[in-house]
Amino acid sequence: MSIKEIPIILVCKQKEKTYNVQVNIESSIEDLIIELHPLLQPGNQQQIVLHFGNMILNSKKQFKDYNIVKGSIIDIIIYTHGGIFLN
């Protein structure tokens, strides 16, 4: 494991799933969202958004911009055009 690679925990309460993943702190938030699409299969009217603490993570920024460290917990929220997706 590279020093730039850290393990984080992703939690999607809507789907009652937890994922342990490795991310490069220099990769963008968008890179992870793209990787999550096949796993979470959001519909055409839905969007995957990541929350860390009380912040919505900007998809154009990098993990290091938010001081995300080993073991950080990031919430996955699936939004739809009418609110939050509930499956």
C-alpha positions in Angstrom: 0.0 0.0 0.0 1.3 3.4 -1.0 1.5 6.2 1.5 -0.9 8.1 -0.7 -3.4 5.2 -0.5 -5.6 5.1 2.6 -8.4 2.8 3.8 -11.7 4.6 4.3 -15.2 3.4 5.2 -18.2 4.3 3.0 -21.7 4.0 4.6 -24.9 4.1 2.5 -27.7 4.0 5.1 -30.3 4.1 2.4 -29.2 0.7 1.1 -28.0 -0.5 4.5 -24.5 -1.2 3.1 -21.0 -0.5 4.4 -17.9 -0.6 2.1 -14.2 -0.6 3.1 -12.2 0.9 0.2 -8.8 2.1 -0.5 -8.5 5.6 -2.0 -5.6 7.7 -3.2 -5.6 11.0 -1.3 -4.7 12.8 -4.5 -7.6 11.4 -6.5 -10.8 13.4 -6.9 -14.0 12.8 -5.1 -15.6 12.4 -8.6 -13.2 9.4 -9.3 -14.8 7.5 -6.4 -18.3 8.5 -7.3 -17.7 7.1 -10.8 -16.5 3.8 -9.3 -19.6 3.6 -7.0 -22.0 3.9 -9.9 -22.0 0.2 -11.0 -22.1 -0.8 -7.3 -25.0 1.4 -6.3 -26.8 1.6 -9.6 -28.5 5.0 -9.2 -31.3 5.7 -11.7 -31.2 8.4 -14.3 -32.9 10.9 -12.0 -30.6 10.2 -9.1 -27.2 11.5 -8.1 -24.6 10.1 -5.7 -23.3 12.6 -3.2 -20.6 12.1 -0.5 -20.8 13.7 2.9 -17.9 13.9 5.4 -18.8 15.4 8.8 -21.4 18.1 8.0 -19.9 18.8 4.5 -21.0 17.8 1.1 -17.8 16.9 -0.8 -17.2 18.8 -4.0 -16.6 16.3 -6.7 -13.9 18.3 -8.3 -11.7 18.4 -5.1 -9.3 15.8 -3.9 -9.6 13.7 -0.7 -6.6 15.5 0.7 -8.4 18.8 0.4 -10.8 17.6 3.2 -8.1 16.1 5.4 -9.6 12.7 5.0 -7.3 10.2 6.7 -7.1 6.5 7.3 -10.3 5.1 8.8 -12.4 8.2 7.9 -16.1 7.5 7.5 -17.9 9.0 4.5 -21.6 8.8 4.0 -23.1 8.1 0.6 -26.3 9.8 -0.1 -28.4 9.1 -3.2 -30.4 12.2 -4.1 -33.2 12.2 -6.7 -35.0 15.2 -8.3 -37.7 15.0 -5.5 -35.5 14.5 -2.5 -33.5 11.6 -1.0 -33.9 8.1 -2.5 -35.5 5.6 -0.2 -35.4 2.0 -1.5 
